[in-house]
Amino acid sequence: MTKKRVLIVTQEMEPYTAVSTVASIARKLPQYIQEHGMEIRVLMPRFGTINERRHRLHEVVRLSGMNIIVDEDDYPLIIKVASLPGTRMQVYFLDNEEFFRRKQIFKDDKGKNFEDNAERMIFFCKGVLETVKKFGWAPDLIHCHGWMTSLVPFYLRKAYANEPIFKNAKVIYSLYQHEGDEASPDRFAEKASINNLEPDDLKPYQNGSGITLHQGAISFADALILGSKELPEVVQEKVKQEEKPILDFQEADSYLPAYLEFYKEILAS
């Protein structure tokens, strides 16, 4: 029997980034899923806070060399890889000097969101899908963790809808607390309109003059996981409106088997 292929797309992951709910789940879940018979690939940004020597990152030359267009500018995409300590699993890092070589992740040293967070997110989400195409590895399931991955469900359903490699992929989006306002709304829809999309296609991600990343991802995902016990009221209301599979928040001692069963349910649907 062919193993099901699961792509984990995350903005954070232990031990490469600081401890957080996203980083902890993204560390434990892939290993657990792999140990239970599924084939795993993990993609995340190569932030400047990640020590390449300590974590033994090295460039994957056969995957590097692509350019990703963001707001009509070309940015080189470099792919690096490291073996996750204590496992038989590799993590792939998407790198670009312009977007990821700074010594903070989402905010500057004064605690202010980086002005180019939207561009960084667009680069990462498009880069993920282009990298998977270059893998030649068709995922059965794509699980997105964190606001920085929130455009992946949209791009899959719109910009990459006709790509054979994603034809059978189901998308799960995990919702977390204290997220969704990290990107500037300035020309967001225009910048995110890749591959001949129109700004109006981004309406689910917009709320007047602001942007609503979680709500947009909810609209395009096939299934949802409540990764935090508490979520903003507006996000909870959006979840209630959706008629799609939803896994409620799971405590730390039970989420791994619950996620695995949810995967199986979505894959069988």
LUMVO-367296 format. One record per residue (C-alpha): x, y, z; residue in three letters; residue number from 1. Coordinates in Angstrom, 2 decimals, always signed. Layout:
<fidrens>
+---------+---------+---------+------+-----+
:       X :       Y :       Z : code : pos :
+---------+---------+---------+------+-----+
:       X :       Y :       Z :  ALA : NUM :
...
+---------+---------+---------+------+-----+
</fidrens>
This chain:
<fidrens>
+---------+---------+---------+------+-----+
:       X :       Y :       Z : code : pos :
+---------+---------+---------+------+-----+
:   +0.00 :   +0.00 :   +0.00 :  MET :   1 :
:   +1.37 :   +3.42 :   -0.98 :  THR :   2 :
:   +2.09 :   +5.71 :   +1.95 :  LYS :   3 :
:   +0.02 :   +8.88 :   +2.14 :  LYS :   4 :
:   +2.11 :  +12.01 :   +1.65 :  ARG :   5 :
:   +1.73 :  +14.86 :   +4.13 :  VAL :   6 :
:   +3.31 :  +18.28 :   +3.63 :  LEU :   7 :
:   +3.73 :  +20.32 :   +6.81 :  ILE :   8 :
:   +4.10 :  +24.06 :   +6.13 :  VAL :   9 :
:   +4.97 :  +26.05 :   +9.22 :  THR :  10 :
:   +6.33 :  +29.45 :  +10.16 :  GLN :  11 :
:   +8.01 :  +28.12 :  +13.31 :  GLU :  12 :
:   +9.47 :  +24.84 :  +14.56 :  MET :  13 :
:  +11.51 :  +23.69 :  +17.52 :  GLU :  14 :
:  +14.50 :  +23.56 :  +17.85 :  PRO :  15 :
:  +15.02 :  +26.11 :  +15.08 :  TYR :  16 :
:  +12.83 :  +28.91 :  +16.50 :  THR :  17 :
:  +11.80 :  +29.99 :  +19.98 :  ALA :  18 :
:   +9.31 :  +27.93 :  +21.97 :  VAL :  19 :
:   +5.69 :  +28.62 :  +21.02 :  SER :  20 :
:   +2.51 :  +26.63 :  +20.47 :  THR :  21 :
:   +3.11 :  +26.57 :  +16.72 :  VAL :  22 :
:   +6.78 :  +25.60 :  +17.10 :  ALA :  23 :
:   +5.99 :  +22.79 :  +19.53 :  SER :  24 :
:   +3.19 :  +21.24 :  +17.45 :  ILE :  25 :
:   +5.22 :  +21.57 :  +14.24 :  ALA :  26 :
:   +8.09 :  +19.71 :  +15.93 :  ARG :  27 :
:   +6.14 :  +16.79 :  +17.41 :  LYS :  28 :
:   +3.43 :  +16.26 :  +14.80 :  LEU :  29 :
:   +5.54 :  +15.34 :  +11.72 :  PRO :  30 :
:   +7.55 :  +12.77 :  +13.66 :  GLN :  31 :
:   +4.40 :  +11.22 :  +15.11 :  TYR :  32 :
:   +2.68 :  +11.07 :  +11.71 :  ILE :  33 :
:   +5.78 :   +9.56 :  +10.10 :  GLN :  34 :
:   +6.02 :   +6.92 :  +12.82 :  GLU :  35 :
:   +2.43 :   +5.98 :  +12.03 :  HIS :  36 :
:   +3.07 :   +5.18 :   +8.40 :  GLY :  37 :
:   +2.84 :   +8.43 :   +6.43 :  MET :  38 :
:   +5.50 :  +10.08 :   +4.27 :  GLU :  39 :
:   +6.40 :  +13.57 :   +5.50 :  ILE :  40 :
:   +7.99 :  +16.73 :   +4.12 :  ARG :  41 :
:   +8.38 :  +19.88 :   +6.26 :  VAL :  42 :
:   +8.95 :  +23.40 :   +4.87 :  LEU :  43 :
:   +9.60 :  +26.57 :   +6.87 :  MET :  44 :
:  +11.39 :  +29.94 :   +6.46 :  PRO :  45 :
:  +15.14 :  +30.14 :   +7.14 :  ARG :  46 :
:  +15.00 :  +33.04 :   +9.55 :  PHE :  47 :
:  +18.21 :  +34.85 :  +10.48 :  GLY :  48 :
:  +17.81 :  +33.68 :  +14.06 :  THR :  49 :
:  +18.50 :  +30.09 :  +12.95 :  ILE :  50 :
:  +22.12 :  +29.09 :  +13.47 :  ASN :  51 :
:  +23.14 :  +27.23 :  +10.32 :  GLU :  52 :
:  +26.30 :  +25.74 :  +11.79 :  ARG :  53 :
:  +24.67 :  +24.49 :  +14.99 :  ARG :  54 :
:  +21.72 :  +22.96 :  +13.15 :  HIS :  55 :
:  +23.83 :  +21.76 :  +10.21 :  ARG :  56 :
:  +21.88 :  +23.39 :   +7.42 :  LEU :  57 :
:  +23.24 :  +23.03 :   +3.91 :  HIS :  58 :
:  +22.01 :  +24.21 :   +0.55 :  GLU :  59 :
:  +20.14 :  +21.86 :   -1.77 :  VAL :  60 :
:  +21.61 :  +23.01 :   -5.06 :  VAL :  61 :
:  +19.20 :  +21.02 :   -7.25 :  ARG :  62 :
:  +16.25 :  +22.84 :   -5.66 :  LEU :  63 :
:  +17.77 :  +26.32 :   -5.44 :  SER :  64 :
:  +18.04 :  +28.80 :   -8.28 :  GLY :  65 :
:  +14.39 :  +29.74 :   -8.69 :  MET :  66 :
:  +13.20 :  +33.35 :   -8.60 :  ASN :  67 :
:   +9.95 :  +34.30 :   -6.91 :  ILE :  68 :
:   +8.17 :  +37.42 :   -8.14 :  ILE :  69 :
:   +6.63 :  +39.61 :   -5.45 :  VAL :  70 :
:   +5.10 :  +42.95 :   -6.45 :  ASP :  71 :
:   +6.88 :  +42.81 :   -9.82 :  GLU :  72 :
:  +10.33 :  +42.28 :   -8.26 :  ASP :  73 :
:  +12.36 :  +39.07 :   -8.55 :  ASP :  74 :
:  +13.77 :  +37.50 :   -5.41 :  TYR :  75 :
:  +16.08 :  +34.46 :   -5.51 :  PRO :  76 :
:  +14.86 :  +31.41 :   -3.58 :  LEU :  77 :
:  +17.51 :  +29.31 :   -1.86 :  ILE :  78 :
:  +16.53 :  +25.92 :   -0.40 :  ILE :  79 :
:  +18.44 :  +24.50 :   +2.55 :  LYS :  80 :
:  +17.92 :  +21.29 :   +4.49 :  VAL :  81 :
:  +18.75 :  +19.87 :   +7.91 :  ALA :  82 :
:  +18.08 :  +16.57 :   +9.66 :  SER :  83 :
:  +15.74 :  +16.99 :  +12.61 :  LEU :  84 :
:  +17.63 :  +15.82 :  +15.72 :  PRO :  85 :
:  +16.51 :  +12.46 :  +17.08 :  GLY :  86 :
:  +14.49 :  +11.57 :  +13.99 :  THR :  87 :
:  +14.82 :  +10.18 :  +10.48 :  ARG :  88 :
:  +13.29 :  +13.26 :   +9.00 :  MET :  89 :
:  +14.55 :  +16.30 :   +7.12 :  GLN :  90 :
:  +13.34 :  +19.88 :   +7.32 :  VAL :  91 :
:  +13.56 :  +22.15 :   +4.27 :  TYR :  92 :
:  +14.20 :  +25.87 :   +4.76 :  PHE :  93 :
:  +13.23 :  +28.59 :   +2.28 :  LEU :  94 :
:  +15.83 :  +31.33 :   +2.33 :  ASP :  95 :
:  +16.21 :  +34.79 :   +0.85 :  ASN :  96 :
:  +18.65 :  +37.42 :   +2.06 :  GLU :  97 :
:  +16.21 :  +40.32 :   +1.56 :  GLU :  98 :
:  +13.39 :  +38.76 :   +3.59 :  PHE :  99 :
:  +14.87 :  +36.36 :   +6.13 :  PHE : 100 :
:  +18.43 :  +37.30 :   +7.09 :  ARG : 101 :
:  +17.45 :  +39.82 :   +9.82 :  ARG : 102 :
:  +17.96 :  +38.91 :  +13.47 :  LYS : 103 :
:  +14.29 :  +39.09 :  +14.41 :  GLN : 104 :
:  +11.44 :  +37.00 :  +13.03 :  ILE : 105 :
:   +8.25 :  +39.08 :  +12.68 :  PHE : 106 :
:   +8.93 :  +42.29 :  +14.64 :  LYS : 107 :
:  +11.86 :  +44.68 :  +14.88 :  ASP : 108 :
:  +13.88 :  +45.32 :  +18.05 :  ASP : 109 :
:  +11.26 :  +47.89 :  +19.13 :  LYS : 110 :
:   +8.45 :  +45.34 :  +18.90 :  GLY : 111 :
:   +6.96 :  +46.82 :  +15.72 :  LYS : 112 :
:   +5.83 :  +44.55 :  +12.88 :  ASN : 113 :
:   +8.18 :  +44.61 :   +9.91 :  PHE : 114 :
:   +6.71 :  +46.74 :   +7.14 :  GLU : 115 :
:   +7.43 :  +44.04 :   +4.54 :  ASP : 116 :
:   +5.76 :  +41.16 :   +6.42 :  ASN : 117 :
:   +3.16 :  +40.87 :   +3.65 :  ALA : 118 :
:   +5.87 :  +40.52 :   +1.01 :  GLU : 119 :
:   +7.72 :  +37.99 :   +3.17 :  ARG : 120 :
:   +4.54 :  +35.95 :   +3.54 :  MET : 121 :
:   +3.79 :  +36.06 :   -0.21 :  ILE : 122 :
:   +7.35 :  +35.03 :   -1.02 :  PHE : 123 :
:   +7.18 :  +32.14 :   +1.43 :  PHE : 124 :
:   +3.75 :  +30.82 :   +0.38 :  CYS : 125 :
:   +4.51 :  +30.97 :   -3.34 :  LYS : 126 :
:   +7.99 :  +29.59 :   -2.69 :  GLY : 127 :
:   +6.54 :  +26.60 :   -0.84 :  VAL : 128 :
:   +4.36 :  +25.62 :   -3.79 :  LEU : 129 :
:   +7.11 :  +26.16 :   -6.34 :  GLU : 130 :
:   +9.47 :  +24.06 :   -4.22 :  THR : 131 :
:   +6.98 :  +21.21 :   -4.00 :  VAL : 132 :
:   +6.61 :  +21.34 :   -7.78 :  LYS : 133 :
:  +10.37 :  +21.07 :   -8.10 :  LYS : 134 :
:  +10.36 :  +18.12 :   -5.66 :  PHE : 135 :
:   +8.04 :  +16.33 :   -8.09 :  GLY : 136 :
:   +6.34 :  +15.09 :   -4.93 :  TRP : 137 :
:   +2.53 :  +15.18 :   -5.02 :  ALA : 138 :
:   +1.13 :  +15.65 :   -1.49 :  PRO : 139 :
:   -2.13 :  +14.04 :   -0.44 :  ASP : 140 :
:   -2.51 :  +16.44 :   +2.47 :  LEU : 141 :
:   -1.08 :  +19.88 :   +3.20 :  ILE : 142 :
:   -1.23 :  +21.14 :   +6.79 :  HIS : 143 :
:   -0.52 :  +24.85 :   +7.35 :  CYS : 144 :
:   +0.58 :  +26.32 :  +10.70 :  HIS : 145 :
:   +0.74 :  +30.04 :  +11.41 :  GLY : 146 :
:   -0.38 :  +33.29 :   +9.79 :  TRP : 147 :
:   +2.63 :  +33.26 :   +7.48 :  MET : 148 :
:   +1.15 :  +30.19 :   +5.74 :  THR : 149 :
:   -2.34 :  +31.67 :   +5.39 :  SER : 150 :
:   -2.10 :  +32.29 :   +1.64 :  LEU : 151 :
:   -1.25 :  +28.67 :   +0.84 :  VAL : 152 :
:   -4.91 :  +27.45 :   +0.78 :  PRO : 153 :
:   -5.87 :  +30.38 :   -1.45 :  PHE : 154 :
:   -2.99 :  +29.93 :   -3.88 :  TYR : 155 :
:   -3.68 :  +26.21 :   -4.14 :  LEU : 156 :
:   -7.32 :  +26.78 :   -5.04 :  ARG : 157 :
:   -6.74 :  +29.75 :   -7.34 :  LYS : 158 :
:   -3.21 :  +30.33 :   -8.68 :  ALA : 159 :
:   -2.23 :  +26.62 :   -8.76 :  TYR : 160 :
:   -5.66 :  +25.11 :   -9.39 :  ALA : 161 :
:   -4.54 :  +23.52 :  -12.67 :  ASN : 162 :
:   -1.22 :  +22.12 :  -11.43 :  GLU : 163 :
:   -1.36 :  +18.31 :  -11.69 :  PRO : 164 :
:   +0.94 :  +17.84 :   -8.68 :  ILE : 165 :
:   -1.67 :  +19.46 :   -6.39 :  PHE : 166 :
:   -4.70 :  +17.89 :   -8.06 :  LYS : 167 :
:   -5.60 :  +15.58 :   -5.18 :  ASN : 168 :
:   -4.23 :  +17.59 :   -2.26 :  ALA : 169 :
:   -6.50 :  +18.39 :   +0.69 :  LYS : 170 :
:   -5.59 :  +21.42 :   +2.80 :  VAL : 171 :
:   -5.89 :  +21.73 :   +6.58 :  ILE : 172 :
:   -5.36 :  +25.11 :   +8.23 :  TYR : 173 :
:   -4.62 :  +25.34 :  +11.96 :  SER : 174 :
:   -5.87 :  +28.41 :  +13.79 :  LEU : 175 :
:   -3.83 :  +29.90 :  +16.63 :  TYR : 176 :
:   -4.36 :  +32.72 :  +19.11 :  GLN : 177 :
:   -2.54 :  +36.07 :  +18.88 :  HIS : 178 :
:   -2.10 :  +35.88 :  +15.12 :  GLU : 179 :
:   -3.32 :  +37.48 :  +11.95 :  GLY : 180 :
:   -2.35 :  +41.16 :  +12.21 :  ASP : 181 :
:   +1.35 :  +40.82 :  +11.52 :  GLU : 182 :
:   +1.18 :  +41.92 :   +7.88 :  ALA : 183 :
:   +0.60 :  +45.48 :   +6.68 :  SER : 184 :
:   -2.62 :  +46.05 :   +4.67 :  PRO : 185 :
:   -0.84 :  +48.50 :   +2.36 :  ASP : 186 :
:   -1.58 :  +47.26 :   -1.21 :  ARG : 187 :
:   -1.90 :  +43.75 :   +0.23 :  PHE : 188 :
:   -4.39 :  +42.44 :   -2.35 :  ALA : 189 :
:   -2.39 :  +43.88 :   -5.23 :  GLU : 190 :
:   +0.87 :  +42.37 :   -3.98 :  LYS : 191 :
:   -0.67 :  +38.96 :   -3.25 :  ALA : 192 :
:   -2.30 :  +38.70 :   -6.70 :  SER : 193 :
:   +0.26 :  +36.33 :   -8.19 :  ILE : 194 :
:   +0.03 :  +34.30 :  -11.41 :  ASN : 195 :
:   -2.56 :  +36.54 :  -13.08 :  ASN : 196 :
:   -4.93 :  +36.62 :  -10.11 :  LEU : 197 :
:   -6.95 :  +39.79 :   -9.53 :  GLU : 198 :
:   -7.04 :  +41.82 :   -6.28 :  PRO : 199 :
:  -10.76 :  +41.07 :   -6.00 :  ASP : 200 :
:   -9.86 :  +37.39 :   -5.60 :  ASP : 201 :
:   -8.39 :  +38.36 :   -2.22 :  LEU : 202 :
:  -11.69 :  +39.67 :   -0.81 :  LYS : 203 :
:  -11.94 :  +36.91 :   +1.83 :  PRO : 204 :
:   -8.64 :  +38.25 :   +3.23 :  TYR : 205 :
:   -9.87 :  +41.82 :   +3.51 :  GLN : 206 :
:  -12.08 :  +43.69 :   +5.95 :  ASN : 207 :
:  -12.47 :  +47.28 :   +4.89 :  GLY : 208 :
:   -9.02 :  +48.85 :   +5.14 :  SER : 209 :
:   -7.61 :  +45.93 :   +7.13 :  GLY : 210 :
:   -6.66 :  +42.36 :   +6.34 :  ILE : 211 :
:   -8.01 :  +39.19 :   +7.92 :  THR : 212 :
:   -5.52 :  +36.43 :   +7.24 :  LEU : 213 :
:   -7.19 :  +33.71 :   +9.31 :  HIS : 214 :
:  -10.61 :  +34.39 :   +7.80 :  GLN : 215 :
:   -9.21 :  +34.20 :   +4.28 :  GLY : 216 :
:   -7.44 :  +30.90 :   +4.96 :  ALA : 217 :
:  -10.61 :  +29.51 :   +6.55 :  ILE : 218 :
:  -12.52 :  +30.26 :   +3.35 :  SER : 219 :
:  -10.16 :  +28.23 :   +1.13 :  PHE : 220 :
:   -9.05 :  +25.37 :   +3.39 :  ALA : 221 :
:  -10.75 :  +21.98 :   +3.15 :  ASP : 222 :
:  -10.64 :  +21.45 :   +6.92 :  ALA : 223 :
:   -9.71 :  +23.36 :  +10.07 :  LEU : 224 :
:   -7.99 :  +22.61 :  +13.36 :  ILE : 225 :
:   -8.40 :  +24.84 :  +16.40 :  LEU : 226 :
:   -4.81 :  +24.94 :  +17.59 :  GLY : 227 :
:   -5.46 :  +27.27 :  +20.52 :  SER : 228 :
:   -8.04 :  +27.03 :  +23.27 :  LYS : 229 :
:   -9.08 :  +30.65 :  +22.80 :  GLU : 230 :
:   -9.42 :  +32.42 :  +19.48 :  LEU : 231 :
:  -10.57 :  +35.96 :  +18.56 :  PRO : 232 :
:  -14.35 :  +36.26 :  +18.43 :  GLU : 233 :
:  -14.34 :  +37.25 :  +14.76 :  VAL : 234 :
:  -12.40 :  +34.07 :  +13.93 :  VAL : 235 :
:  -14.75 :  +31.92 :  +15.98 :  GLN : 236 :
:  -17.72 :  +33.39 :  +14.12 :  GLU : 237 :
:  -16.10 :  +32.66 :  +10.76 :  LYS : 238 :
:  -15.42 :  +29.07 :  +11.81 :  VAL : 239 :
:  -19.08 :  +28.62 :  +12.82 :  LYS : 240 :
:  -20.20 :  +29.79 :   +9.37 :  GLN : 241 :
:  -18.17 :  +27.14 :   +7.57 :  GLU : 242 :
:  -19.61 :  +23.76 :   +6.67 :  GLU : 243 :
:  -16.36 :  +21.84 :   +6.62 :  LYS : 244 :
:  -14.63 :  +19.36 :   +8.93 :  PRO : 245 :
:  -13.33 :  +21.00 :  +12.11 :  ILE : 246 :
:  -11.20 :  +19.47 :  +14.85 :  LEU : 247 :
:  -11.76 :  +21.22 :  +18.16 :  ASP : 248 :
:   -8.89 :  +22.24 :  +20.42 :  PHE : 249 :
:   -7.02 :  +19.28 :  +21.88 :  GLN : 250 :
:   -5.05 :  +19.28 :  +25.11 :  GLU : 251 :
:   -1.30 :  +18.62 :  +25.02 :  ALA : 252 :
:   -1.64 :  +14.99 :  +26.10 :  ASP : 253 :
:   -4.13 :  +14.04 :  +23.38 :  SER : 254 :
:   -3.59 :  +16.15 :  +20.28 :  TYR : 255 :
:   -1.20 :  +13.85 :  +18.39 :  LEU : 256 :
:   -3.54 :  +10.83 :  +18.09 :  PRO : 257 :
:   -6.47 :  +13.20 :  +17.49 :  ALA : 258 :
:   -4.63 :  +14.92 :  +14.63 :  TYR : 259 :
:   -3.73 :  +11.55 :  +13.11 :  LEU : 260 :
:   -7.36 :  +10.41 :  +13.14 :  GLU : 261 :
:   -8.43 :  +13.75 :  +11.66 :  PHE : 262 :
:   -5.87 :  +13.31 :   +8.88 :  TYR : 263 :
:   -7.29 :   +9.89 :   +8.09 :  LYS : 264 :
:  -10.82 :  +11.31 :   +8.03 :  GLU : 265 :
:   -9.87 :  +14.08 :   +5.60 :  ILE : 266 :
:   -7.85 :  +11.76 :   +3.38 :  LEU : 267 :
:  -10.80 :   +9.37 :   +3.15 :  ALA : 268 :
:  -13.32 :  +12.07 :   +2.25 :  SER : 269 :
+---------+---------+---------+------+-----+
</fidrens>
